[in-house]
Amino acid sequence: MSIYNVGILVGSLRKESYNKKIAQFILEQEESKFGYRIIDISELPLYNQDFDDLGNPPPSYVRFRKEVASLDAVLFITAEYNRSIPAVLKNAIDVGSRPYGKNKWDGKPGAIISSSTGV
């Protein structure tokens, strides 16, 4: 039986984030079909196309893109910030979708879990 490699991207950098706790809970569950791992997005500098255009992306971009490429699916666990997703998560999505024509998300199923203590 194949194991599906699922990357978890947590849209919060806060140490005691509820979303990080949900991700940790998922990692602790016994599962026979899925292998989960958290993909760290905290080290990604803001996306700048110049890095790609000059052929010198930061090492964190290269690492992140390789990790995303190796996944079978993606689970986003995120808070809601100002009626949208947190900037750190949007940045990770941008880094993974660039440079043009090399989108690492392409063809990967995804799901979203969102939690918030607010309204």
N, CA and C atoms as a LAMMPS dump frame, in Angstrom:
ITEM: TIMESTEP
0
ITEM: NUMBER OF ATOMS
357
ITEM: BOX BOUNDS ff ff ff
-5.0000000000000000e+02 5.0000000000000000e+02
-5.0000000000000000e+02 5.0000000000000000e+02
-5.0000000000000000e+02 5.0000000000000000e+02
ITEM: ATOMS id mol type element x y z
1 1 1 N 0.842 -1.177 0
2 1 2 C 0 0 0
3 1 3 C 0.891 1.246 0
4 2 1 N 0.556 2.195 -0.849
5 2 2 C 1.316 3.436 -0.942
6 2 3 C 0.948 4.383 0.188
7 3 1 N 1.958 5.107 0.634
8 3 2 C 1.749 6.168 1.62
9 3 3 C 1.726 7.487 0.86
10 4 1 N 0.7 8.293 1.093
11 4 2 C 0.617 9.612 0.49
12 4 3 C 1.334 10.605 1.399
13 5 1 N 2.312 11.283 0.826
14 5 2 C 3.064 12.281 1.581
15 5 3 C 2.313 13.607 1.561
16 6 1 N 1.87 14.026 2.736
17 6 2 C 1.087 15.245 2.859
18 6 3 C 1.887 16.268 3.658
19 7 1 N 2.119 17.414 3.045
20 7 2 C 2.793 18.502 3.738
21 7 3 C 1.778 19.387 4.431
22 8 1 N 2.096 19.762 5.641
23 8 2 C 1.23 20.665 6.404
24 8 3 C 1.909 22.028 6.465
25 9 1 N 1.224 23.049 6.001
26 9 2 C 1.704 24.419 6.107
27 9 3 C 0.839 25.146 7.109
28 10 1 N 1.459 25.626 8.165
29 10 2 C 0.741 26.33 9.22
30 10 3 C 0.887 27.828 8.969
31 11 1 N -0.248 28.51 8.862
32 11 2 C -0.252 29.929 8.54
33 11 3 C -0.075 30.843 9.728
34 12 1 N 0.631 30.395 10.727
35 12 2 C 0.872 31.223 11.905
36 12 3 C 2.291 30.969 12.4
37 13 1 N 2.968 32.019 12.776
38 13 2 C 4.321 31.881 13.319
39 13 3 C 4.326 31.916 14.844
40 14 1 N 3.205 32.238 15.441
41 14 2 C 3.123 32.371 16.892
42 14 3 C 3.398 31.036 17.574
43 15 1 N 4.244 31.066 18.579
44 15 2 C 4.668 29.849 19.272
45 15 3 C 3.486 29.028 19.78
46 16 1 N 2.513 29.662 20.388
47 16 2 C 1.367 28.961 20.969
48 16 3 C 0.132 29.017 20.058
49 17 1 N 0.344 29.085 18.777
50 17 2 C -0.741 29.154 17.804
51 17 3 C -1.676 27.953 17.919
52 18 1 N -2.98 28.208 17.878
53 18 2 C -3.956 27.127 17.873
54 18 3 C -3.78 26.259 16.629
55 19 1 N -3.407 26.894 15.531
56 19 2 C -3.233 26.164 14.285
57 19 3 C -2.022 25.234 14.353
58 20 1 N -0.97 25.647 15.035
59 20 2 C 0.175 24.749 15.243
60 20 3 C -0.235 23.566 16.111
61 21 1 N -1.111 23.814 17.066
62 21 2 C -1.582 22.724 17.923
63 21 3 C -2.426 21.726 17.131
64 22 1 N -3.221 22.213 16.207
65 22 2 C -3.988 21.313 15.337
66 22 3 C -3.029 20.485 14.478
67 23 1 N -2.02 21.132 13.915
68 23 2 C -1.037 20.416 13.101
69 23 3 C -0.336 19.347 13.923
70 24 1 N 0.043 19.672 15.135
71 24 2 C 0.704 18.705 16.009
72 24 3 C -0.213 17.527 16.319
73 25 1 N -1.489 17.801 16.549
74 25 2 C -2.463 16.745 16.794
75 25 3 C -2.529 15.785 15.602
76 26 1 N -2.551 16.338 14.401
77 26 2 C -2.597 15.501 13.193
78 26 3 C -1.345 14.634 13.095
79 27 1 N -0.186 15.206 13.394
80 27 2 C 1.067 14.444 13.338
81 27 3 C 1.062 13.266 14.318
82 28 1 N 0.373 13.41 15.419
83 28 2 C 0.372 12.381 16.464
84 28 3 C -0.611 11.241 16.192
85 29 1 N -1.457 11.385 15.182
86 29 2 C -2.445 10.347 14.897
87 29 3 C -1.801 9.203 14.114
88 30 1 N -2.213 7.982 14.429
89 30 2 C -1.754 6.831 13.659
90 30 3 C -2.529 6.802 12.361
91 31 1 N -1.822 6.699 11.284
92 31 2 C -2.462 6.717 9.974
93 31 3 C -1.702 5.775 9.058
94 32 1 N -2.414 4.951 8.314
95 32 2 C -1.748 3.983 7.457
96 32 3 C -1.62 4.456 6.012
97 33 1 N -2.454 5.386 5.59
98 33 2 C -2.419 5.829 4.198
99 33 3 C -1.67 7.135 3.984
100 34 1 N -1.508 7.91 5.053
101 34 2 C -0.924 9.233 4.91
102 34 3 C 0.284 9.405 5.814
103 35 1 N 1.296 10.035 5.285
104 35 2 C 2.454 10.431 6.076
105 35 3 C 2.471 11.952 6.108
106 36 1 N 2.343 12.51 7.28
107 36 2 C 2.274 13.969 7.418
108 36 3 C 3.606 14.529 7.893
109 37 1 N 3.923 15.712 7.405
110 37 2 C 5.071 16.446 7.936
111 37 3 C 4.801 17.936 7.77
112 38 1 N 5.289 18.684 8.745
113 38 2 C 5.122 20.138 8.7
114 38 3 C 6.224 20.719 7.832
115 39 1 N 5.832 21.575 6.921
116 39 2 C 6.768 22.284 6.06
117 39 3 C 6.947 23.678 6.654
118 40 1 N 8.154 23.967 7.104
119 40 2 C 8.435 25.24 7.771
120 40 3 C 8.429 26.394 6.774
121 41 1 N 7.636 27.411 7.055
122 41 2 C 7.598 28.595 6.195
123 41 3 C 8.161 29.835 6.893
124 42 1 N 8.653 29.652 8.106
125 42 2 C 9.087 30.803 8.906
126 42 3 C 10.375 31.45 8.398
127 43 1 N 11.154 30.74 7.625
128 43 2 C 12.45 31.26 7.164
129 43 3 C 12.391 31.864 5.765
130 44 1 N 11.224 31.87 5.139
131 44 2 C 11.129 32.373 3.765
132 44 3 C 11.107 33.893 3.729
133 45 1 N 12.093 34.507 3.055
134 45 2 C 12.005 35.96 2.878
135 45 3 C 10.827 36.289 1.954
136 46 1 N 10.36 37.52 2.015
137 46 2 C 9.276 37.93 1.126
138 46 3 C 9.655 37.634 -0.32
139 47 1 N 8.667 37.141 -1.086
140 47 2 C 8.958 36.784 -2.464
141 47 3 C 9.394 38.011 -3.252
142 48 1 N 10.48 37.844 -4.003
143 48 2 C 10.999 38.893 -4.865
144 48 3 C 11.414 38.224 -6.17
145 49 1 N 10.745 38.564 -7.248
146 49 2 C 11.007 37.939 -8.543
147 49 3 C 12.431 38.158 -9.016
148 50 1 N 13.067 39.223 -8.569
149 50 2 C 14.448 39.47 -8.969
150 50 3 C 15.356 38.299 -8.618
151 51 1 N 15.116 37.647 -7.479
152 51 2 C 15.928 36.486 -7.107
153 51 3 C 15.886 35.428 -8.194
154 52 1 N 14.686 35.132 -8.697
155 52 2 C 14.532 34.119 -9.735
156 52 3 C 15.06 34.612 -11.077
157 53 1 N 14.773 35.867 -11.41
158 53 2 C 15.229 36.406 -12.694
159 53 3 C 16.745 36.399 -12.802
160 54 1 N 17.419 36.619 -11.678
161 54 2 C 18.887 36.645 -11.682
162 54 3 C 19.487 35.26 -11.446
163 55 1 N 18.628 34.256 -11.265
164 55 2 C 19.106 32.889 -11.067
165 55 3 C 19.786 32.665 -9.732
166 56 1 N 19.405 33.477 -8.741
167 56 2 C 20.037 33.367 -7.441
168 56 3 C 18.995 33.397 -6.322
169 57 1 N 18.072 32.42 -6.306
170 57 2 C 17.076 32.422 -5.232
171 57 3 C 17.725 32.093 -3.896
172 58 1 N 17.182 32.618 -2.808
173 58 2 C 17.718 32.298 -1.486
174 58 3 C 17.658 30.782 -1.237
175 59 1 N 18.605 30.257 -0.461
176 59 2 C 18.583 28.819 -0.144
177 59 3 C 17.252 28.358 0.451
178 60 1 N 16.581 29.228 1.212
179 60 2 C 15.296 28.842 1.796
180 60 3 C 14.236 28.639 0.713
181 61 1 N 14.284 29.404 -0.372
182 61 2 C 13.36 29.199 -1.497
183 61 3 C 13.615 27.83 -2.115
184 62 1 N 14.892 27.531 -2.359
185 62 2 C 15.275 26.276 -3.005
186 62 3 C 14.813 25.092 -2.152
187 63 1 N 15.097 25.134 -0.85
188 63 2 C 14.697 24.064 0.068
189 63 3 C 13.192 23.896 0.076
190 64 1 N 12.477 25.002 0.219
191 64 2 C 11.024 24.966 0.28
192 64 3 C 10.431 24.391 -1.001
193 65 1 N 10.906 24.838 -2.139
194 65 2 C 10.386 24.354 -3.422
195 65 3 C 10.632 22.859 -3.599
196 66 1 N 11.778 22.374 -3.17
197 66 2 C 12.056 20.934 -3.237
198 66 3 C 11.11 20.161 -2.329
199 67 1 N 10.871 20.671 -1.143
200 67 2 C 9.946 20.007 -0.213
201 67 3 C 8.54 19.934 -0.801
202 68 1 N 8.066 21.044 -1.347
203 68 2 C 6.721 21.062 -1.923
204 68 3 C 6.645 20.119 -3.123
205 69 1 N 7.668 20.114 -3.96
206 69 2 C 7.677 19.238 -5.135
207 69 3 C 7.59 17.767 -4.74
208 70 1 N 8.133 17.407 -3.588
209 70 2 C 8.155 16.006 -3.159
210 70 3 C 6.823 15.535 -2.56
211 71 1 N 5.892 16.451 -2.345
212 71 2 C 4.62 16.116 -1.703
213 71 3 C 3.612 15.556 -2.69
214 72 1 N 2.715 14.728 -2.153
215 72 2 C 1.582 14.246 -2.933
216 72 3 C 0.363 15.146 -2.749
217 73 1 N 0.285 15.827 -1.616
218 73 2 C -0.856 16.69 -1.298
219 73 3 C -0.425 17.705 -0.236
220 74 1 N -1.255 18.714 -0.062
221 74 2 C -0.945 19.795 0.882
222 74 3 C -2.15 20.067 1.773
223 75 1 N -1.874 20.246 3.063
224 75 2 C -2.899 20.637 4.023
225 75 3 C -2.489 21.985 4.612
226 76 1 N -3.303 22.99 4.377
227 76 2 C -3.07 24.318 4.937
228 76 3 C -3.877 24.419 6.233
229 77 1 N -3.208 24.775 7.308
230 77 2 C -3.895 24.992 8.581
231 77 3 C -3.623 26.436 8.955
232 78 1 N -4.665 27.232 8.976
233 78 2 C -4.424 28.662 9.068
234 78 3 C -5.495 29.413 9.854
235 79 1 N -5.063 30.492 10.403
236 79 2 C -5.979 31.443 11.026
237 79 3 C -6.54 32.355 9.944
238 80 1 N -7.489 33.165 10.337
239 80 2 C -8.027 34.195 9.461
240 80 3 C -7.479 35.523 9.96
241 81 1 N -6.855 36.262 9.07
242 81 2 C -6.336 37.583 9.414
243 81 3 C -7.016 38.607 8.517
244 82 1 N -7.746 39.511 9.095
245 82 2 C -8.382 40.587 8.324
246 82 3 C -9.165 40.066 7.131
247 83 1 N -9.929 39.006 7.357
248 83 2 C -10.785 38.395 6.343
249 83 3 C -9.993 37.767 5.193
250 84 1 N -8.81 37.347 5.482
251 84 2 C -7.961 36.719 4.468
252 84 3 C -7.016 35.747 5.157
253 85 1 N -6.034 35.275 4.416
254 85 2 C -5.025 34.403 4.998
255 85 3 C -3.848 35.243 5.488
256 86 1 N -3.08 34.742 6.44
257 86 2 C -1.93 35.486 6.928
258 86 3 C -0.885 35.712 5.822
259 87 1 N -0.203 36.826 5.911
260 87 2 C 0.802 37.176 4.905
261 87 3 C 1.879 36.107 4.779
262 88 1 N 2.274 35.49 5.886
263 88 2 C 3.321 34.476 5.838
264 88 3 C 2.886 33.277 4.986
265 89 1 N 1.613 32.923 5.022
266 89 2 C 1.112 31.82 4.205
267 89 3 C 1.006 32.239 2.74
268 90 1 N 0.514 33.424 2.495
269 90 2 C 0.442 33.932 1.113
270 90 3 C 1.828 33.978 0.507
271 91 1 N 2.815 34.402 1.277
272 91 2 C 4.181 34.453 0.784
273 91 3 C 4.675 33.053 0.406
274 92 1 N 4.388 32.062 1.238
275 92 2 C 4.801 30.686 0.941
276 92 3 C 4.151 30.194 -0.348
277 93 1 N 2.885 30.511 -0.532
278 93 2 C 2.2 30.124 -1.766
279 93 3 C 2.879 30.783 -2.962
280 94 1 N 3.23 32.056 -2.838
281 94 2 C 3.919 32.759 -3.921
282 94 3 C 5.28 32.134 -4.229
283 95 1 N 6.057 31.852 -3.208
284 95 2 C 7.386 31.261 -3.414
285 95 3 C 7.259 29.922 -4.138
286 96 1 N 6.265 29.116 -3.747
287 96 2 C 6.089 27.814 -4.369
288 96 3 C 5.537 27.86 -5.78
289 97 1 N 4.91 28.957 -6.156
290 97 2 C 4.3 29.046 -7.479
291 97 3 C 5.207 29.694 -8.521
292 98 1 N 6.35 30.147 -8.118
293 98 2 C 7.262 30.865 -9.015
294 98 3 C 8.579 30.123 -9.149
295 99 1 N 9.424 30.358 -10.113
296 99 2 C 9.23 31.278 -11.223
297 99 3 C 8.169 30.753 -12.197
298 100 1 N 7.732 31.628 -13.053
299 100 2 C 6.676 31.298 -14.004
300 100 3 C 7.012 29.987 -14.729
301 101 1 N 6.004 29.106 -14.79
302 101 2 C 6.175 27.825 -15.471
303 101 3 C 6.74 26.714 -14.605
304 102 1 N 7.088 27.016 -13.353
305 102 2 C 7.667 26.014 -12.458
306 102 3 C 6.897 25.935 -11.143
307 103 1 N 5.588 25.998 -11.243
308 103 2 C 4.702 25.986 -10.086
309 103 3 C 4.786 24.642 -9.37
310 104 1 N 5.269 24.634 -8.154
311 104 2 C 5.419 23.398 -7.385
312 104 3 C 4.095 22.888 -6.83
313 105 1 N 3.054 23.704 -6.828
314 105 2 C 1.737 23.3 -6.337
315 105 3 C 0.928 22.587 -7.421
316 106 1 N 1.347 22.716 -8.655
317 106 2 C 0.577 22.23 -9.798
318 106 3 C 0.224 20.753 -9.671
319 107 1 N -1.067 20.448 -9.768
320 107 2 C -1.541 19.079 -9.75
321 107 3 C -1.659 18.443 -8.38
322 108 1 N -1.363 19.171 -7.332
323 108 2 C -1.439 18.613 -5.978
324 108 3 C -2.799 18.92 -5.355
325 109 1 N -3.466 17.892 -4.835
326 109 2 C -4.694 18.188 -4.099
327 109 3 C -4.364 18.935 -2.811
328 110 1 N -5.274 19.755 -2.391
329 110 2 C -5.072 20.522 -1.161
330 110 3 C -6.348 20.603 -0.352
331 111 1 N -6.17 20.87 0.924
332 111 2 C -7.295 21.06 1.831
333 111 3 C -6.921 22.166 2.82
334 112 1 N -7.942 22.76 3.409
335 112 2 C -7.734 23.865 4.338
336 112 3 C -8.487 23.583 5.633
337 113 1 N -7.793 23.779 6.744
338 113 2 C -8.411 23.798 8.059
339 113 3 C -8.167 25.193 8.616
340 114 1 N -9.189 25.794 9.16
341 114 2 C -9.027 27.116 9.729
342 114 3 C -9.642 27.151 11.121
343 115 1 N -8.934 27.833 12.011
344 115 2 C -9.469 27.996 13.357
345 115 3 C -9.178 29.414 13.823
346 116 1 N -10.039 29.887 14.693
347 116 2 C -9.861 31.228 15.245
348 116 3 C -10.682 31.33 16.527
349 117 1 N -10.19 32.095 17.463
350 117 2 C -10.967 32.336 18.672
351 117 3 C -11.889 33.532 18.503
352 118 1 N -11.704 34.273 17.427
353 118 2 C -12.53 35.447 17.185
354 118 3 C -13.777 35.109 16.395
355 119 1 N -14.547 36.125 16.087
356 119 2 C -15.778 35.93 15.323
357 119 3 C -15.437 35.82 13.868
